[in-house]
Amino acid sequence: MPSTENTVTVFTGKSFDTIIREGGSQSWKLDAARAKKCEYLVCTQNAHNPEPYADGAEPHGSAFLVGRISRISPATGAEDGRWKIEFSEYARISQPAVWTGDRNPVRYTTLDDLEINLDAANFVKFEDSTATPPLNAGGLTIRQAKAGLAQTYDVDVDSIEIVIRG
């Protein structure tokens, strides 16, 4: 393995919003030790995924999200051996034809090899996904609400304050 690998690239059927709501990109069969050495996650769209969870609408093979990896943890509600890639901050990107057609949906590479330049990326801080439970049928977490509002109003997530009165 070259020591220059700094990026895990995944080919996912999930949308940007679903990945943010779930607190990261999951259920990947990957080399956790190798992934932990990487700095970035790049999500590319599998627009042909027929599974019910596949809600992505970006152009097939395009990169749509880049995150700074904070942790590799067991995937939520998945079988053993599957992993979630969590991130401390993320940015929406739009770069066509990044996925090269590899059979394995996980690839270790570099941003340079993917020709992704982060100079114009607008990173948003992502609160620790262990601080609140994932979204369920009962409602939305504070973290999820703040992330959604920050994206909607194009402001930093730390600029969002939520007050709950009981």
C-alpha positions in Angstrom: 0.0 0.0 0.0 1.5 3.3 -1.0 1.9 5.7 2.0 0.4 8.5 -0.1 -3.2 7.1 0.1 -5.2 9.7 1.9 -8.7 9.1 0.6 -11.4 6.4 0.9 -13.7 6.6 -2.1 -17.1 4.8 -2.0 -19.7 4.1 -4.7 -23.0 4.6 -2.9 -26.7 4.6 -3.8 -27.5 6.8 -0.9 -28.1 10.5 -1.1 -26.2 13.4 0.5 -29.0 14.0 2.9 -29.2 10.3 4.0 -25.5 10.1 4.6 -25.6 13.3 6.7 -28.7 12.0 8.6 -27.0 8.6 9.3 -23.9 10.3 10.6 -21.6 9.0 7.9 -21.4 6.6 5.0 -22.1 3.0 5.9 -22.3 -0.3 5.6 -19.0 -0.9 4.0 -16.8 -4.0 3.9 -13.4 -2.4 4.2 -10.0 -2.7 5.8 -10.7 -0.6 8.9 -7.0 -0.2 9.7 -6.3 1.0 6.2 -9.3 3.4 6.2 -8.2 4.9 9.6 -5.0 6.1 7.9 -7.0 8.1 5.4 -7.9 11.8 5.9 -10.8 12.1 3.4 -14.0 10.3 2.4 -15.3 10.9 -1.1 -18.8 9.6 -1.9 -19.6 8.9 -5.6 -23.1 8.1 -6.8 -24.3 4.7 -7.9 -27.4 5.9 -9.7 -28.2 2.3 -10.9 -28.5 0.8 -7.4 -31.9 -1.0 -7.3 -32.1 -1.4 -3.5 -34.9 0.3 -1.5 -32.4 2.4 0.5 -30.9 3.9 -2.7 -32.3 7.4 -2.8 -29.4 9.2 -4.5 -30.1 11.4 -7.4 -26.7 12.7 -8.5 -25.3 11.8 -11.9 -24.0 8.3 -12.1 -20.3 8.0 -11.1 -20.1 11.7 -10.0 -18.5 12.7 -6.6 -21.0 14.6 -4.5 -19.6 14.7 -1.0 -16.2 15.0 0.6 -15.7 14.6 4.3 -12.7 14.8 6.7 -12.7 11.3 8.3 -12.9 11.4 12.1 -13.6 7.8 12.9 -14.2 4.3 11.4 -16.9 2.5 13.5 -19.1 -0.5 13.2 -22.0 0.2 10.9 -25.4 0.9 12.5 -27.7 -2.1 12.5 -25.6 -4.0 10.0 -24.0 -7.5 10.1 -20.6 -7.9 11.6 -17.7 -6.8 9.5 -19.4 -3.8 8.0 -18.1 -0.3 8.8 -19.3 3.3 9.0 -17.0 6.1 7.9 -17.7 9.1 10.1 -16.4 12.7 9.4 -15.8 15.8 11.4 -16.7 18.1 8.6 -18.1 17.8 5.1 -18.7 19.7 1.9 -21.0 19.2 -1.1 -19.1 18.9 -4.3 -20.1 18.2 -7.9 -17.5 16.5 -10.0 -18.6 14.2 -12.9 -17.1 10.8 -13.8 -15.0 10.3 -10.7 -15.9 6.6 -10.2 -13.8 4.5 -12.6 -16.1 1.4 -12.7 -14.2 -0.7 -10.2 -16.0 -3.8 -9.1 -15.3 -3.2 -5.4 -17.4 -0.2 -4.2 -14.6 0.9 -1.8 -11.3 2.3 -3.2 -8.2 3.7 -1.5 -6.6 6.5 -3.4 -5.7 10.2 -3.2 -7.6 13.4 -4.0 -5.0 14.2 -6.6 -5.7 10.9 -8.4 -9.4 11.7 -8.3 -8.6 15.2 -9.6 -10.5 16.7 -6.7 -9.4 20.2 -5.6 -10.7 21.3 -2.3 -9.7 25.0 -2.6 -13.4 26.0 -3.3 -15.0 23.5 -1.0 -17.2 25.0 1.7 -16.7 22.6 4.7 -19.4 22.5 7.4 -18.6 21.2 10.8 -20.3 17.9 11.7 -21.1 17.2 15.3 -20.0 13.9 16.8 -22.5 11.3 15.7 -22.2 9.5 19.0 -23.6 12.5 20.9 -27.1 11.9 19.7 -28.9 8.8 18.4 -29.6 8.4 14.7 -32.9 9.6 13.2 -35.8 7.2 13.8 -39.5 7.2 13.2 -39.9 9.3 16.4 -38.3 12.4 15.1 -35.2 14.4 14.4 -32.1 14.9 16.6 -30.7 18.4 17.4 -27.5 17.6 15.4 -29.6 16.6 12.3 -31.8 19.6 12.6 -28.8 22.0 12.8 -27.0 20.3 9.9 -30.2 20.5 7.7 -30.8 24.2 8.6 -27.2 25.1 8.0 -27.3 23.5 4.6 -30.7 25.1 3.7 -29.6 28.6 4.8 -26.0 28.3 3.7 -24.5 29.2 7.1 -22.1 27.5 9.4 -23.7 24.8 11.6 -22.3 26.6 14.7 -24.4 29.6 13.8 -27.6 27.6 14.4 -29.2 27.7 17.8 -32.2 25.6 18.7 -34.3 26.3 21.8 -36.7 23.8 23.1 -39.4 24.9 25.5 -41.5 22.3 27.3 
